[in-house]
Amino acid sequence: MTEKRPARKRNDVDRLLDKALEDTFPASDPFSVGDPTGTEPPTRPVARRPPVIDAKRVRGLARKVANQRQE
């Protein structure tokens, strides 16, 4: 469902590029003219929760790895 954008006149594009260049000067990052990124909805479920991390298990696994390194 992508909406078609009206074609911009060349003068409008040139004006926008000039403005973008002025706004970013003297930075070394490239400038851009257009829509911001991140306007699409996320591709993963938003309600998904991160996994629960068990501190006791992490400490136990860390000890196990340390013991294996000593062997």
MORAHU-V322892 format. One record per backbone hydrogen bond with DSSP energy under -1.0 kcal/mol. CO is the residue of the C=O (numbers start at 1). NH is the residue of the N-H. E is the energy in kcal/mol with one decimal. If there is no record, write none. Layout:
CO,NH,E
CO,NH,E
This chain:
9,13,-2.2
10,14,-2.7
11,15,-2.3
12,16,-2.4
13,17,-2.6
14,18,-2.4
15,19,-2.3
16,20,-2.6
17,21,-2.4
18,22,-2.3
19,23,-2.5
20,24,-1.4
21,25,-1.3
24,27,-2.8
54,58,-2.2
55,59,-2.5
56,60,-2.2
57,61,-2.6
58,62,-2.3
59,63,-2.3
60,64,-2.1
61,65,-2.4
62,66,-2.4
63,67,-2.5
64,68,-2.0
65,69,-1.9
66,70,-1.3
